[in-house]
């Protein structure tokens, strides 16, 4: 039987209020590391900008969104957290059985409802958010069907995890046992036994390249990823068939905000993207380099008023493991392989746990 849906005004379901914060600046708030997440005005990493040693001010199990962006900034927060400027929280008005899965379902419905409606010039404020209409599954009496949302999200999780299992197997990423050399690389890092030096990006990789502008209206549909500034979809805004400069795989891009990303595929790029030519070093070492580039460039000094360009990439000084005063690419390669395996191990253990829990829920 088909599922029935009803219209619900967000403001009828939730009070929308600014999340609690300590009122500290970005510099002071992230001066120390800790375990409490800070939810900021970001469209990546679930909106979490970092972790601090301060006491949480907000309980988890709620929806947050950034009132300066669109659906990119809507997230479910599972853990207790600290809010930050422009982060709004959705607090249930009624005693309804909201859970992680039903919140995830609502988050998707809310994101669909507001997608493309707002911008920095027409901000997604609390009043507008409260007036938005979302479509949710309903029971025969017209109330929200929480059971359906719970089971649907669980089923989708199992489907995606099954796809993930197949992908890991086919790609050979299901092997997460560290070799002796990989374990040694992790141990040296943890025990601070690595020598580090500062290196200039241009000296290591030659002059960085700036992409060229290609207006949206001039883009021809095709297969080539076209990279622009932004975090959504890793900065890929379109797939084009235009005659543009094609950059090599195994390179790094840095966008106008100083955000660096590793690219293991051929792509085009617009004029707000700088390409660092790491193609001649080993793959995993290039991934390590990208992390160092991001740390050096994504410091908050670049924004709409001051863009990051290729000349800024050439001037970057990055901290890298060294041997005999030269970058130790062999160590970087080993360390990143070991790190990937550790991530895969955690992912596989999480996958197996979720599959078992999902089957229990679906099978009742």
N, C-alpha and C positions, 0 to 999 in steps of 0.2 A: 504494500500500500504506500502511495506517495505521501511524503511528509508535508503537512500544512505549515504555512509561515504567517506570521503576523507582524504588524508594524509597531515599533516601540520607540518613543522619544527618549533619548539618552538622559535628559534631565528628569524624566519621571522615574527612572531606575536608580540614578546616582546623584549625589551631591558632588559638585566639582569644585575642588579647593586647591590652593597652592600646597605642595608638600612642604613639610617642615625642614628647615636647614639651620645651620649655625651662623649664617650670614657672613661667612669668611670668603676671602678672595680665592681664586683658583690656586694662586701661588702658596697661600697659607694652608689651604685645605689639603692639598696633595703633597705637603712637605714631608709627611711620614707615611709609611706603609702599614697596612693593617688588614683586618678581615671584614670590616663593614663597608658594603658597596655604597658609592655615591652616585645617584642617578642624575645625569646632567642633560643638557640640550644637545643630544646626539642621536644619530640614526643608526648607530652601529653598537655592537656588543651589548644588546638589550638596554641601551641607554646608559650603561654603567661607565663612568669616566675614570674610575679608579677605586682603590680600597684604602680606608684610613683606620686609625686606632681609636676613633671616637665612638661613643655610644649611639646606636641607631635611634632615630627620632620617629620613624614610621614603621608600622607593622607590614610584613609582607602579605602576599595573597591579595594584591590589588592591581588595578590597571593604572599606568601612568602615561602621560603624553606631553610632548613639548608644544607649548602654545606659539612657537615661532615657526614651526614647520608644518608638514602635512602628515599623511599616514605613515611616513618613514619613522616617525618618532613615537608611535604607539606601542607599548610593551606591557607584558604581564610580569610583575615583580614577585618572584616566589619567596624571597628572603627579606628580613627586616633591613631597612636601608635609611640613608640620609638623602633628603631632596636637595635641589639646587635651583638656581634662578631659572624661571620660565618652565619649571616642571610641575604639572598639575596631576592631582590624584583623583580617581573616581571612587567614591565611598558609597556603598549600597544604602539606599533609603529604606528598603523593606527587608524583612527577615526572610530572605530567599536563600536557597541552598547553593550559593556560588562556591565553586571548587576550582582547582587548577584547570581542569579540562573545560568546564563551562566558561571560565574566564578566557581561555585561549580561543574558544569558539567565538565569544563576543568580541574579542580583540580583532579577529579577522573580519567580522561583520562591520565593526566600527571603522576599520581601515578602508574597507571597500566603500563605505558610505561617504567618506571624506576625500577619497583619492582624487587629486587634481583640482580640488576646489580652492585651496588656500596657498598663499605664498608669503614671502617676507613683507610684501606691500599690503597684503590682506591677511592679517594674522589669524591663526586658529585659536581665538580666545575662548574663555569659559562660556560666555553667553552663546556664541555660535555653536560650540560643542554640545551644549545642553539642548539646542534646538534640532540637532541632527536626528534623523530617523534611521534605525537599524532594523533589519529583517531577521527575526529569530524563529526557530521552530516552535510550534504551539501544540498543546493538547486539545482534546475535543471541547473543553470548556473555555478555550482561548487564552489560557495561561501559558507561560514559558515552559517549554518541554526540556527540563534540565536533564532528564534521563537520556533523551536522544542526543543532546550535545555531549554528554559524558561518554556515551558509547561510540559516537561518531569520531570524536577525537582519538579515542583509544584504538579504534579500527584503523584510522589513518596513520597513527604512530606505528602500528604493527606492519602496515603495508610499506611504509617508508623504511623501516628498519630491515624488512626482508629484502628490499631493493639494495640497501646499504650492505647487507651481508653478501649478496651476489656480487656487488661491485668490488668489495674488499677481496673476495676470493679470486675473481677474474684478474684484478690488477696486481695480485701478489702482495697486497698490503695486510693480509691476515697473519703474516709472520711478525710477531712483536717480541721475539726472543732476542735480547741484546748479545752481540758477539763480545768477546773479551776486550777487544779494542774499543768498542762503543761504550761499554761499561766503564772502562778506564777514562775515556773522554768525559763522561758525566762526573765521575769521581774527582777528576782534576778541577773541573769547573766548580763543583760544590765545595771543594777544599781550598779554593782560591790559589791554585797552583799554576794558573795560566798567566803568561806575560801579555800585557796589553800595550799597544802603542797607538798614537794618533796618526792617521793617514789622510792625505788630501784626495778627494774623489777624482778630480781631473788627472792627477798624477798617476793614479792607479788604472783608470779606465778610459782616459782620453776625454775630449770635449763632449759634454752632454748635448743632446739634440732636442730642439723644441718642435712640437707638432705644429700643424697648420690648421687654421680655422676652416670648418666646413659647416655651413649653416644647415639647420634641420631641414629646411625646404629643399636644399640642394642634394640631400643624401639619397642615393639610389639603393634600394633594398638588395642585399647580397649576403655573403657568408663571412666577411671580414669583421671581427670585433673592432668597434671604434670607441676608443677610450677618451672620456672627458673627465672634468673634475667632479668629485662626489664619491660617496660611500656605497650608495645603493647599487647592487649588482656589480660590486668591485669597480665601479666607475665606467662600466660598459653601457653606453647610452643607446647604441644601435648596432646592427650588423649591416655593413654597406657593400656596395659593388663599385664604388667610385674609384677612379685612378688616383690613389694617394700614396704617399710614402709608406712602405710596409716595414715595420720594425721587427727585428728578429726575436724569436723566443729566447728564454733564459736571460731576459733583461729586466730592469726595474724602472717603474714610472714614479714620478713625484708630481702630484697635482698642485694647483694654485694655492692650496692651504698647507702644503708641506707634507701631505699624506703619501707615504711610499707603499707600493705594492709590487709583488713579484709576478712576472708574466711568463708562463711557460708555453706560449703560443704566439703565432704571428698576429699583428694587430696594426691598426692605424691610430693616430692620436691628434687631438686638436691643439690649439695654441696655448691652452692652459695646462698643458702636460709636458714635463721634461722627461726625457728618456736617458737613463744612465746605462752605458754599454758594458754590461757584465757578461756578455755572451761568450767570452773566451775563457771563463773560469768554470770549474765544475758546478753542476746544477745545485747541489746542496750548499755549497759555499756561496753561490749567488743568492740563495734564500737567506742565508745568514747575513750577507751584506745588506739585503733589503731591510732587515730589522734594524741594522745600524744606521742606515740612511733615514729611516722613519724616526728613530730616536733623535737624530741630529737636526732633522728638518721640521718635525711636527711639534714645535715648542710653543705655539700660540702667537708667534710674531707675524704670521702670514694670514691674511684674510682678504675680504673684498677690496679693502683700500690699499693693501700692499700684497700683491700676488707673488708667489714663488715662481721663478723662471729658471731656465737652463743655466744662466750665469750664476744663480744662487746654488745650484747643484754643484757646479764646478768649484765653488768656494767652500763647500762643506768639508769639515774635518770630522772623520768618523773613527770611533774607537774599535779596534779589532785585535783578536789574538795574534801574537807575533812570534817569530822565530828568527834569530839573527837579524833583528830590526826590519824584517820583511813580513808581510801578511802571511799567517800560517793557514793557507787554504785547506791543507790536508786535515788539520784539526777541525776547522769549521765544518768540513764535509762530514767527518765522523760524528761531531756533536749534533748536527742537524738530523742525521740519520737516526741517532739514538733517541733524540727528542721526538721525532716522528713516531718511532716504535712505541715509546711510552704513551704518547697521545692515543695511538691506535689501541694499545692495551686497555686503557681506561674506557675508550669508546666501545670496544667489544664487550667488556664487562658490563657497561651501562646498557648496551643493546640487549644482552641476554637477560638482564634484570627486568627491563621494560617489557620485553616480549612475554616473560612469565607473568608479570603483573597484569598486562593487557588481556591475556588469555583468561585469567581468573575473572576479570571484570566482564568481558564479553560473554563468557560461558556461564556467568552467574554462579 
